Amino acid sequence: MNISQEFQEEQKHYLEGFLKGSDLARALSGLPTFAGTLGLDDETLPRNGSPDADSLGSDHGGPAPAGPDAIHRLVQDRVLAEGKKLTAQEEAKRRRHPLDMWDDLEQHAAAGQFPKGNDVLSFKYHGLFYVAPAQDAYMCRLRLPGGIVTSHQFRGVARIAEQWGGGYADVTTRANLQIREIPAPKGTEILTALHELGIMPRGAGADNIRNVTASPTAGIDPQELIDTRPLARAMHHYILNHREMYGLPRKFNIAFDGGGTIGALEDTNDIGFSAVRVGEGKAVPPGIYFRMQLGGITGHKDFARDPGVLLRPDQCVTVAAAVVRVFIENGDRTDRAKARLKYVLDRWGLSRYVEETEKHLPFKLTRFPLEECEARPPVVKHGHLGFHPQRQPGLFYVGVVLPVGRMTVAQMRGLADIADRHGTGTLRLTVWQNL
């Protein structure tokens, strides 16, 4: 039927808006549009690529993006077309992408001012957290994939904390570092200094993928099934180089566990990858694979669940990106209290989420029962503390207790010196806020 003949004008406009929001997302995937079958004009919809900015409209904000992050705007359009209200944070992201606010950061620094309102959230995209009322200051959170930092970088962070911060640094529960007590005029100076050290804080807070964690003894653990360092680095750089990975419905955590003596607490993450061994005589070739777990949230005591998928190591980053894209398209943009991945899984179930993920992949996911995998080697509860043998003969790693996860700059320099003198010049942070 022709919609203009069967519906009143008001009904027609509502339905057109609803269909256009849905069809924008379908057209991006090359799927047939509903509008075309109903006799509506769908010539402005994109086909297997970036949408035409003019076709997206600019209600509730400025010109819509036409680049890789346009999918966020399309989802917001769909929510509005359904008659729902975006959260204040989503409206702020819709008006201006937080990654495009470097000039604002510099202007605030020049004026000696901290951000206000929704700019507080936007500045977190760059790693700067205005932490009032606890402190009338910034906190800067870094990104250190796998929690690994070189002695040169460690000394550099100590120098920054001494020159522009409170003279100390904190280890976080994502095996990361934070610098506190940063005055307003020094925000961009700290970010620039970190960039020059090779440390990119971008996306360390707010609605983004947080620091990618991994087994802290990866590559040196005598019982590990696989070295997870390359995967943590690959995931880290994928995020940094894909703009659509920023501005999610809510924060997102990813972890890799290599099956060593020290776990990665991967089941508390939105995506947790756990290394497993598959023996002879199974439906897949024998070898080391990863199980994928979805939907963990530490604060809710809700652990990630296994959807029955087995992955080769080289598939993990690609699959993680596809999982995130499904979350981008279907996470709640109207209620931040229910915007984490867990709530999409609760609404859909694991099977449907896996099916939707496959639509973003060039291959089918392998379903494989967990019980067909060999049991994980045991975790040593306090294996991250004290002296322990490495897989390299004659070498040992040393785990250091950091009370409340805090180090003075003098302690940081001392630890960097020890790493150079007795090790390979690397330090590894843990999710237990030790080193």
C-alpha angles and dihedrals in degrees: 000000000000110000094214090061099047106039135060116247095257092048090048093054092047093049093045090053092048093048094045091054091050094042095052090063092043093049092053087060094045093249123145114267127236091220093062093054091050095051096256124138109262099162092111093060118106121245119217095325146050115332124245105261092220091058094057099063126215106247113148092013150013129301112325117245118253097194133088093295092058089101089076091057091047091055091048089050089053092050091051092045088056089058095251128134122240119225117257089253092054090048090052092050089047093055094050133358108244092223088065094062103090091115089054090052090052092047091052090049092049091050093043090236133139121222123267135206116350091352086077088067093041093053089057088068086071094046097261117125120188098211103188133172090032089052130356088230146078125269114205118209119198134207117235111167111225089001091275120142131171122237089245091055091044091055089046092054089048090052091049092048090050096045101040108008139050097289096259142070132217128219111224134213088258094060090257139122132246130192117205140193095043114164120229097253092056101055099102093036089061093047091050092049091050092049089053089054090055093254116129114194092184111137095007090136144014121041096345143100105279128217110316109238132202142168105308093220095047111153095015102055112112094213103037119127094211139003105250097191095095091050094049091049093046092050091047094053093043089058094046092051100043112071093193088067088074128076098036122172087262141343119304134202130202128187138177123209117194097194096254133141091276118056127216097221085238092162090070091061133088086240119021121182115200121190115231137174122233115201134211123297098035132123091263130049113274117263146084118319138160130246114214120220123190139202108021119161118182097201092052094048084234111141126208117265130225112239093193098260126141119199136191111232091249090058098055101087093044092049093045090054090050091050089052092050091054088050090050090054098043110025116115112267094177103059121035091194089067101032101102122105091255091071093054088051091048090051098044108022126233097278095058092046091054090049091052090048091055089060087067094049133081090220140044119256117244114241110211129162116249091225090062089065122083116256116268115257110258122274118235104227097217097023091125091065130071131001120329134168118255126219086252106086115252095010130110137192123219125215116206126203113228111195107234087348094281130135130183117226089250090056090048092054090047092051091048090052091051091049090053096043100044105018143029096284096264131118125196124209122208134214087242087067094250133112 
